Amino acid sequence: MAKLLFLSLLLQTCFTLSLCLSNIPALLVFGDSTVDTGNNNYISTSLKANHTPYGLNFNGGAATGRFSDGRLVPDLLASALSIKKIIPPFLDPRLSDEDIRTGVCFASAGSGFDDLTTVASGVIPVSKQTDMLKQYLERLKKIVGEKEASYITSNALIVISAGTNDFIFNFYDIPTRTVQYNIYGYQDFLLGNIKYLIQEIYNRGGRKFIVAGLAPIGCIPIQRTINVLKRSCKEEENSDASIYNSKLQTLLTQLQASLPGSRFGYVDIFNPATDMFNNPSKYGFEETTRGCCGTGYMEMGPSCTLSLSSPCSDPSKFMFWDAVHPSQAVCKVITQKLLDDVIPTLYN
């Protein structure tokens, strides 16, 4: 009898949770190229992915501005949660009212939490992406009314993913910020900016956040290449990323306690990626040290082009699409972990 009662409660909980997840009204996305679905196509920058072979596995080979061979995590989440097939970039002038109602992407490839990160490339810093959020909310209110807009915003899944560019552009490869900070001070500086960003989104009605930590930066193919002699992982950079991730998790716990009604989920990229490096066959990967595009050692953005060299024959066997960005296969693994372990904690 007790076992039957337990099973009944379990099934009821699963049904209720499934119902909650199926009722997420929208996705709102902030960050860098890991989640940019094409905003850079509409700004003056050379950092674009609107050319082949990007999008090799996206709707028959469409280069949409996504720095991948296929869909990114926000697209895969939106599809899995039955919101829509893909998340459009907010700057796309063809956005429909339905696009607005179900969520958009504000992210910009090459961006970061430090405004200095974007100076050379001219892309949109994360701090300015909240300006687009303000424009989005004004349009949303005109479409559905203020009450419904408030419901959509407070129940939308808000995705934030950035940080790698800050460390690579300002601390490791171009050590501009090392004049002002040691590595721990710079981590704290970035975390302060994240806190401000989240408070800004919260003040505009956002309540349910998932925030991505850093991957093992030192194992990204381009960082391996900079480690010229061995092309091995730069373990000091990985250690820095791990420390930063611990601090970020502490910050999210503090924010949930201080912002009434908020819920936060931490997205662990570091440990799944480390497992992929250590056990590639478990995920169907045959190559984890270089990208699929060209040589895979340095190519990214304008240098990842068919005019220079052809991509590998099967991107799903590669952990990285280019020398910086993960393949769609990796995005699928991360998305499933979010669906299984993170998002349910926000909507229970």
C-alpha positions, 0 to 999 in steps of 0.5 A: 500500500505504501509503495502504491501511494509513493508511486502515485505521488511520484507520478503526480509530481512528474505530471505536474512538473511536466505541465509546468515546464510545458507552460514556460511562455518565453525565453530571453537570452543574454550573453556572447557567441555561445547563445547569440542567434544572429544579432551581430548580423545587424551591427557594424562588426567583422565578428559574424558567422553569417557565411558558410560553412557556419550553419552546415547542419542548420535547416539544410545549411543556412548560415544564420549568424550562429557560431556553430554548425547547427542550433545553439542551446537556447534554440534546443531549449525552446524546441524541447520546451515546446515554445518554438523551434528557434530563438530569433535575434532581437535585432532582426527587423522581421520579428513578428508579434509571435516572436516577441511574445515567445522570446528573443535573444539579445546576446552578441558574439564577442561580448562579455560582462566587462565593457572593455571586451567589446571595444575592439570588435564593436559588438554589444556588451552584456551591460547594454543588452538590457537596453534592448530588453527595455525596447522588447518590453515596450513592444511586448506590452503593446502586443499583449497588454501590460498584465500579460506582459508582466506574466510572460516576463516573470515566468520567462526562462532567462538565460545568461551565458558569457565570461570566456571572452573577458578572460581571453581578451582582457587577461590571458591573451591580451592582458589589458586588465592585469594592470588593475587586477590580479586574477581574483580581483578580476573575477570579483569585478566581473561578478559585480557586473553580473550582479548588477545585470541580474538586478537590472533584469529583475527590476524589469520583471525577470524572475527565473534565471539560469546562469552559465559558468565557465568551461575549462578555458585552457582546453579550448582549441585556440588556447591550446594552439597558443600553448605552442610547444605542446598544444596541451590544456593550459591548466592555470586557466582551467583552475581560474575558471573553476575558482570563478565558477565557485564564486558565481554559484555563491553569488547566485545563492545570495541573489536568490535570498535577496531578491524576493520571488527570484529563482536561480539555476547554475549551469555547470559547463566545466564538469561536463566539458571536462568529462567530454575531454577525458571520455570522448567516446562516451559522447560519440566524439573522435576529436576534442583538441581542434575544431571541425572548421579548417585546421581547427587550430585557429579558425573562427568567424571570418577565418572559418570560411569555405574559401580557405578550407573545407570543414570536417566531414562529420561535425558530430564527431568533433567537440568543437565546431571552430577553434573556439565554439562547441559543436551542435553535438555539445549543445545537445548534451548541455541542453539535456542536462539543463532539462533534467537537472536545472530548469525543473528546480525553477518551476516546481 
